[in-house]
Amino acid sequence: MPLPRFHRLPPERQAYILDVARRHFAEHGPEAASYNKIIEAVGFSKTAAYQYFDGRDDLLSAVLDAVRERLSSALGPWTEARRAEEFWSRLEQGSWALISHLHTHPEDLALAVAALGKGGDEEYLTWFTAVVANGQRLGVIRTDVDRDLLVAVTAAVFQAADARTLARLRASDAAETTDLQLWSLLRGLWSPPDGRGSDGGHYGDRKGGDLAH
């Protein structure tokens, strides 16, 4: 994380430094971007840069933290659904909120995989815990499996789907990101033992976006 002196800078200066670094990491990749070129673009000497960051990895970590915070903000907290149809609608809304953000913030899109893979597991799992608990109360998610295990597996499925969607978004400007395979996986994972949700139908057959976490 940035050194204390960085946090004593005016907020607009902090934002400028991270914006410049984000552009470089997004353009050249988290592993290939030059630390020297970044600090030169910011207007730091190398000596001065080490007063604010403990090297390149520290700066990258700060950039990825900021990207992940924006993705979390775009997704928003899980809001309790009162009906099965509303539950699925909220999942789709979260998916499209993230997709919309990534379409309009290409630098975040370029760094999203690295950002989502960098820690933040507690916040990530908190969102899915709320989703699974809500789905179980509605009867659309099974209750015969330990909830912590179900949350962990659900999160892993969505994380894999996220990586797939991000790759498709980077490869094309197309906004269509529906992935029926994700919902088929969720049907098998979440389906109660009788295979039916509280809405009286095979809820995994519905369509939706696949970027929601």
Helices and strands as residue ranges (DSSP letters): H 4-7, H 11-28, H 35-42, H 46-49, H 56-75, H 84-104, H 106-116, H 121-138, H 147-171, H 180-190, G 203-205
